[in-house]
Amino acid sequence: MYARKGKLDKALGEFQRAIKIEPTYALGYKNIGHIYLLEGSPDKAIEEYRKALSYRPSYGEAFSGLGEAYLIKGMIPEATREY
């Protein structure tokens, strides 16, 4: 909700609180990764997407986000692998 309203910092804080409560909350890590992509931080996004996938190995949206982050970094083979 916050991210849709352009309040990325508020959304980031909410998801960070969520994963403190439930450290295996894959959706939280995926959403943090998405926020980092929107903020132009693909390296941070990659880290969060990998965390999401460590808890939910078949999480399609996390793979897609990971591919997008690699694409932004110009890492085409890695992006292709994740998409």
Backbone torsions as a table, in degrees:
resi	resn	phi	psi	omega
1	MET	NA	-49.0	-179.5
2	TYR	-63.9	-40.4	-178.4
3	ALA	-62.2	-38.1	179.4
4	ARG	-65.7	-26.3	-179.4
5	LYS	-93.6	8.1	178.3
6	GLY	80.5	14.6	-180.0
7	LYS	-103.1	66.2	-174.1
8	LEU	-64.0	-37.7	179.9
9	ASP	-63.8	-38.6	177.5
10	LYS	-67.2	-44.3	178.7
11	ALA	-62.2	-43.6	179.6
12	LEU	-59.1	-45.0	178.5
13	GLY	-60.8	-40.7	179.5
14	GLU	-64.6	-43.7	179.4
15	PHE	-69.4	-35.1	176.6
16	GLN	-65.1	-38.6	175.4
17	ARG	-64.6	-40.0	-179.7
18	ALA	-61.5	-42.3	-178.5
19	ILE	-76.8	-18.5	171.9
20	LYS	-70.3	-35.7	178.3
21	ILE	-74.4	-43.6	-178.7
22	GLU	-129.5	89.2	-174.4
23	PRO	-61.4	-14.1	179.3
24	THR	-102.2	17.5	-176.6
25	TYR	-76.2	88.7	-175.2
26	ALA	-58.1	-39.1	180.0
27	LEU	-60.6	-38.4	178.5
28	GLY	-61.6	-47.0	178.7
29	TYR	-63.3	-41.1	179.0
30	LYS	-62.1	-43.0	-179.6
31	ASN	-68.7	-36.2	174.9
32	ILE	-63.0	-41.7	176.1
33	GLY	-58.7	-42.4	179.4
34	HIS	-63.6	-41.9	178.4
35	ILE	-61.8	-44.0	178.5
36	TYR	-62.0	-37.0	175.6
37	LEU	-62.3	-45.4	179.4
38	LEU	-62.1	-30.7	179.5
39	GLU	-84.6	-3.5	179.0
40	GLY	82.7	30.1	179.4
41	SER	-120.3	73.1	-175.6
42	PRO	-63.8	-30.9	179.1
43	ASP	-63.8	-43.6	177.1
44	LYS	-65.5	-38.7	179.3
45	ALA	-61.4	-44.2	179.5
46	ILE	-58.3	-43.9	179.2
47	GLU	-59.4	-43.8	-178.6
48	GLU	-71.3	-40.1	177.3
49	TYR	-63.0	-38.5	177.6
50	ARG	-63.9	-39.0	176.6
51	LYS	-62.0	-45.1	179.0
52	ALA	-57.1	-44.0	-178.5
53	LEU	-70.6	-25.0	177.7
54	SER	-69.3	-27.6	179.1
55	TYR	-95.9	-23.4	-179.9
56	ARG	-140.7	82.2	-170.8
57	PRO	-59.8	-19.8	-179.0
58	SER	-109.2	27.3	-175.3
59	TYR	-78.5	98.1	-175.2
60	GLY	-57.1	-41.9	-179.0
61	GLU	-65.9	-33.4	177.1
62	ALA	-69.7	-39.4	175.9
63	PHE	-62.3	-42.5	179.7
64	SER	-62.8	-45.4	178.2
65	GLY	-63.2	-39.8	178.2
66	LEU	-62.6	-43.5	176.7
67	GLY	-61.1	-41.4	178.5
68	GLU	-62.9	-42.9	179.3
69	ALA	-62.9	-43.4	177.2
70	TYR	-63.3	-39.6	179.3
71	LEU	-61.8	-44.3	178.4
72	ILE	-59.4	-36.3	179.4
73	LYS	-80.4	-3.3	-179.6
74	GLY	79.3	17.5	-179.4
75	MET	-94.7	74.7	-171.7
76	ILE	-60.7	-47.7	180.0
77	PRO	-59.5	-40.6	179.3
78	GLU	-67.4	-41.8	178.4
79	ALA	-60.2	-45.2	-179.6
80	THR	-60.9	-41.0	-179.8
81	ARG	-62.9	-39.0	-176.0
82	GLU	-81.3	-29.6	178.3
83	TYR	-70.5	NA	NA
